[in-house]
Amino acid sequence: MTRSWKTASLFTIAVRAHLAISALQSCQTNIDCDKIFSIEHKLGLSTCHEGVCTNPFEKGCLQAISTTKSFDHEQYSDFIKNRVCNSNDAAASQMCREVNNDHRFEEVRIAANNWESSVMLSWIYQIILSEILDVPATVEFNADGKNTDAGSFYDRSSRFIFGTVAYPFDNLKEAAEIKEEGNICDSNSKEPCAHMIPEIWAGSEGLLKAEVDRGYATDGGDVGFLGRIGFYVPKYTVERDSSLISYFGLKGEANRAKLAETFKTPTSWGDYCTEVRNCASANDVTERAPLSVEESESYFVQDAYTGHFRILEKNNCTNNPQCTGHFLSPQCDWTSYGEAQMYWNNISLESDGPIKPNSSYDSKQMKQIWNAANATKSDVFMWYWTPDIWAQQFDGTQAEFQRVLFQKPTKDCIEHRLSLLNVDQRCSEDPILRIGDEVSACDYQAFAVKKAMSTALMSQLNREGGLLQSPAPEFLSKIRLPSTAVDNLFSDWIELETKIPKDYASREAACVWVYENLDYLITQVPYGYPRTIKKRVYGATRTASIAFAVIATLCVLLTSSIVVSWKDTMVLKLVSVDILVWIIVGAAFVVTGSFAIAVKTSDSTCMLSRWMTVLGYAVVLLPIIIKVATINKLVREARQLRPFALNPKRLDLLFVSAILAIIIFLITTTIISPVKAMSVASMDSSDGFVVSVGKVCASSPIEWNPLDYGIQGVLVLIACVLVIQSRDVFEEFNEGQGLALMVYSHFIFLLLRVVDNVLVTRFFGRNRFLLEVDSILKSLDIISALTFYFGQKFLPLICPSDYQEPRMAARHEQDIALHTLRVEVEPNSGGEDIAIVGCVEIAKDSELLGSLNIPEGSKSDDDIFSESAVSSLSSA
């Protein structure tokens, strides 16, 4: 059914119509509000605010109703609490409770259609989401094209309003586009947006399909009740003539005169005063003349104009053999085939309303005419739909709606209408096109009313493996209300209006229905919800990670101070103080990353940890790789008695280029997919409704961990290969076991970190524990590396006699040749100073040593190498 009317003033057209914003209950003190609600309900939760009694359900339906009834759902006592806050609520509002932002479900916004059942369904969904599932929920009415809190179930002023659009599919599209931009749809969005439309009637399924094809919406399944469209007559009409309840008593020439005489033409107030009777004075039909154009066009005004039905020329069978009775047809853009049904069933009824091209009426006028018929007990034949609260208010009265039966709907008839009698054809100026062909003569079929969802809602699924995902998509897709739900809601609403103000009656009807059907509604909630979310704490590993990070920091500081103090010693000069400094700087980077992630997991610490770790290991390993590779090549050339040109600036450029390449890699990956702190969850093994949550560092949609480990792995493997190659390099330039142990320890700890972060994560999922273990491993890696590498260098300086004499004695005892290098610094063609290195092999013979002007009593390698040679090699 395509409903597209705006109904802002329909409360004024019927005795007890429910389609507008009525006056709010005024007050001066809280006592005034207590009196209003203390007759039977004793809510006691409404206060006087700015001269108006507030919404007694502002804090929550279940909380309010538990104070008025014996809450006999003890198993659901946890729900008696303030509702969860939504984007309509002010900051630090006392009317709601905040949920931890880290674990807050994304808000769900429901776009109500412009009729009562849709508003009531929106409220029911809002109550369950906000009070049971802890999902923030608001209602979108498209008021003045802007988002507003007016009309929400929790609206402080208890306003009852309608959406201005029958089927706001544009809201679903807006929500989907907002989601694609990385934002969320709520009441603060620039344009009206929504995740759900509560009702899609049969005639608008084509609109839903079109939006699904465009990728903005999905079919949300059935609401749970059946919608019926058809023709209705009052109960008193059937009691007068039961043949009028079926098309068998309507069709054919034999019934033409009966229909013309029974179903007269309704008369507007203005036409009555100008064409029927002067309204200068009151009579049994009108109290006065209409005072406005709106009143003049009205067919019924309570306590002013009761309405009038008369025989026009079309109804006069004496003067017009082709006379017809009158029926009320809706506007052509609604799902109505009345004109075709009357023609092909040979029923002499014709609509004669003011709206062209099909001489129809809008919903306001149809309701007025039915009310006029009820007031005057005139017969009326009208197209309408159920369930509907306005129609339901006549239940049990003489004006109760009685459905008129037509031919049984067939598949061919229904498909023909959908394919041929579309809106354009029904609204054609050509009556031949409007009536179609004979296959269109069947009755309307009952249909399951559907829901429509935005793809933005479906995107809330699969968050953190499903444990932290919002229950809203599954709940709203799954929920099916009982078939009698809407009828019961409307009945309660109508009854409550006789006891409390109508603005509050609608909300109480919705709330009471939820309370009384709580057992059923809980069955519609996804399993495992509502969930209790608790923060996972790994006390021991966190303390250990911080402790090891502190120890590693102290190691870096101690190493730095020793290097600065002994930088002029020959031992440190031989390995280059600059290289030692870079190794210490790299170690400090890694420790910084380890410390940051151990203390707190946040977006900033995650990014800092990644940058410091990748960059730190590069700064530690690259100088060693460049140095060892250069020395290995130097020694190979020297052994071949070939000079070797060594350009320190070229080595510096190589180091800087490699570091810059890694920095560019980090910048690029951070822009594309930055590492952020993400929540991860695991189900409590002892309670399926408790989820433990922690934070880890991860990037999405692209995961950079494999590349980061790849960079570190390549550097470590290169270093390992070079260290193995340098085993036979003469000891003056081979840093021995210290360098080997440092590189090997890097390799072992890298393997452990890969196992921790990749393999364990794949089988057990990410969690904070593994992140803290990774921090511990990095700290231990730095502690080990500094101990192995710098310990070998510092011990000879601390205990020189223990390390120099035994080493030299061992060498003199061996009958091997000594090697020394001749280093000359010469300018190259470009004006740069380069070191020309050559190798001289000297036997341990005093005569040869004497010929080389090397003192025979030299016992230390330091005596062999001049300061200039050491300086040149160090800079290299």
ABEGO torsion letter per residue (X at the ends): XBBABBAAAAAAABAABAABBBBBBBBABAAAAAAAAAAAAGAGABBBBGGBBBBAAAAEAAAAAAAABBBABAAAAAABBBBBBBAABBBGBAABBBBBAAABBBBBBBBBBBBAAAAAAAAAAAAAAAAAAGBBBBBBAGBGGBBBABGBAABAAGBBBBBABABBAAAAAAAAAAAAAGBBBBAABABBBBABBABBBAAAAAAAAAAAAAGABBBAEBAGBBBBBEBBBBAAAAAABAAAABAAAABEAAAAAAAAAABBBBBBAAAAAAAABBAABBBAABABBBABAAAAABABBBGABAEBBBBBAAABAAABAABBBBBBBBBAABBBAAAAAAAAAGBBBBBABABOAAGBBBAAAAAAAAAAAAAAGBBBBBBBBOBBAAAAAABGBAABBBBBBBBBBBAAAAAAAAAABBAAAAABABAAAAAEBAAAABBBBBBBBBBBBBAAAAAABGBGGGAABBAAAAAAAABBBBAAAAAAAAAAAAAAAAABBAAAAAAAAAAAAAAAAAAAAAAABBBGOBBBBBBBBBAAAAAAAAAAAAAAAAAAAAAAAAAAAAAABAAAAAAEAAAAAAAAAAAAAAAAAAAAAAABBBAAAAAAAAAAAAAAAAAAAAAAAAAAAAAAAAAAAAAAGBBBBBBAAAAAAAAAAAAAAAAAAAAAAAAABBBBBBBBBBBBAABAABBBBBBBBBBOABBAAAAAAAAAAAAAAAAAAAAAAAAABBAAABAEAAAAAAAAAAAAAAAAAAAAAAAAAAAAEBBAAAAAAAAAAAAAAAAAAAAAAAAAAAAAAABAAAAAAAAAAAAAABBBBBBBBBBBBBBBAAGBBBBBBBBBBBBBBAAAAAAAGBBAABABAAAABBAAAAAAAAAX
